[in-house]
Amino acid sequence: MRTRGVETIRFYERRGLMPEPPRAPSGYRRYPRDAADRLRFIRRAKHLG
């Protein structure tokens, strides 16, 4: 994933648009499958204004 994309997702988490996902024992975020759908919805809503 691009750095810019990671920063965008973290921003959405801070703003409450994306729930913070659980973490693996290694500390990596483990996003559920529906997270991609939610990101697409946010991007589309942003595009529509």
Backbone as CSV, one residue per row, in Angstrom:
resi,resn,N_x,N_y,N_z,CA_x,CA_y,CA_z,C_x,C_y,C_z
1,MET,0.843,-1.175,0.000,0.000,0.000,0.000,0.886,1.234,0.000
2,ARG,0.457,2.232,-0.726,1.228,3.468,-0.789,1.179,4.192,0.552
3,THR,2.203,4.950,0.853,2.261,5.701,2.097,1.094,6.668,2.193
4,ARG,0.795,7.345,1.098,-0.314,8.292,1.103,-1.619,7.599,1.470
5,GLY,-1.843,6.389,0.952,-3.049,5.640,1.273,-3.125,5.285,2.745
6,VAL,-1.993,4.928,3.309,-1.941,4.596,4.734,-2.288,5.824,5.561
7,GLU,-1.725,6.962,5.204,-2.015,8.205,5.928,-3.494,8.563,5.833
8,THR,-4.091,8.329,4.674,-5.512,8.620,4.482,-6.366,7.733,5.373
9,ILE,-6.045,6.458,5.417,-6.817,5.537,6.262,-6.676,5.916,7.735
10,ARG,-5.484,6.271,8.171,-5.288,6.693,9.570,-6.107,7.950,9.868
11,PHE,-6.157,8.878,8.897,-6.956,10.087,9.049,-8.429,9.721,9.226
12,TYR,-8.935,8.825,8.392,-10.327,8.392,8.500,-10.595,7.741,9.855
13,GLU,-9.642,6.996,10.368,-9.798,6.387,11.696,-9.885,7.467,12.770
14,ARG,-9.010,8.466,12.695,-9.018,9.543,13.705,-10.317,10.338,13.662
15,ARG,-10.886,10.502,12.460,-12.120,11.276,12.299,-13.372,10.456,12.577
16,GLY,-13.201,9.161,12.829,-14.337,8.307,13.146,-15.067,7.760,11.930
17,LEU,-14.492,7.919,10.741,-15.121,7.404,9.532,-14.846,5.918,9.334
18,MET,-13.738,5.467,9.867,-13.356,4.053,9.809,-13.077,3.606,11.239
19,PRO,-13.637,2.479,11.654,-13.291,1.992,12.987,-11.840,1.497,13.006
20,GLU,-11.175,1.684,14.119,-9.813,1.169,14.226,-9.891,-0.351,14.290
21,PRO,-9.163,-1.030,13.424,-9.257,-2.489,13.373,-8.464,-3.144,14.507
22,PRO,-8.775,-4.404,14.768,-7.965,-5.129,15.750,-6.556,-5.321,15.217
23,ARG,-5.651,-5.589,16.111,-4.245,-5.780,15.724,-3.824,-7.227,15.908
24,ALA,-2.953,-7.629,15.016,-2.349,-8.957,15.116,-1.337,-8.923,16.258
25,PRO,-0.916,-10.059,16.747,0.104,-10.076,17.808,1.370,-9.304,17.422
26,SER,1.647,-9.212,16.141,2.831,-8.486,15.679,2.629,-6.973,15.718
27,GLY,1.376,-6.521,15.928,1.087,-5.096,15.969,0.493,-4.551,14.688
28,TYR,0.490,-5.364,13.633,-0.093,-4.913,12.371,-1.607,-4.836,12.489
29,ARG,-2.178,-3.865,11.821,-3.640,-3.750,11.791,-4.208,-4.839,10.885
30,ARG,-5.305,-5.436,11.317,-5.965,-6.494,10.543,-7.355,-5.999,10.167
31,TYR,-7.472,-5.452,8.967,-8.744,-4.890,8.525,-9.699,-5.997,8.111
32,PRO,-10.971,-5.853,8.493,-11.972,-6.837,8.047,-12.250,-6.650,6.553
33,ARG,-12.851,-7.639,5.957,-13.117,-7.601,4.514,-13.982,-6.413,4.104
34,ASP,-14.911,-6.004,4.951,-15.808,-4.909,4.572,-15.146,-3.532,4.648
35,ALA,-13.923,-3.454,5.119,-13.223,-2.167,5.197,-13.018,-1.571,3.803
36,ALA,-12.750,-2.389,2.811,-12.563,-1.891,1.447,-13.860,-1.279,0.923
37,ASP,-14.995,-1.896,1.231,-16.285,-1.340,0.819,-16.510,0.022,1.467
38,ARG,-16.169,0.117,2.719,-16.345,1.383,3.443,-15.437,2.470,2.861
39,LEU,-14.205,2.114,2.521,-13.294,3.084,1.906,-13.831,3.565,0.559
40,ARG,-14.359,2.642,-0.233,-14.945,3.039,-1.523,-16.126,3.988,-1.320
41,PHE,-16.948,3.702,-0.310,-18.088,4.568,-0.014,-17.611,5.969,0.374
42,ILE,-16.609,6.065,1.234,-16.071,7.362,1.663,-15.523,8.132,0.472
43,ARG,-14.750,7.455,-0.373,-14.172,8.117,-1.551,-15.268,8.605,-2.490
44,ARG,-16.297,7.790,-2.685,-17.399,8.195,-3.569,-18.152,9.380,-2.978
45,ALA,-18.433,9.354,-1.684,-19.125,10.463,-1.027,-18.291,11.745,-1.124
46,LYS,-16.994,11.622,-0.953,-16.096,12.775,-1.067,-16.160,13.334,-2.484
47,HIS,-16.155,12.470,-3.463,-16.213,12.889,-4.863,-17.527,13.613,-5.181
48,LEU,-18.631,13.141,-4.587,-19.939,13.735,-4.833,-20.146,15.040,-4.063
49,GLY,-19.283,15.272,-3.078,-19.372,16.517,-2.306,-20.171,16.339,-1.069
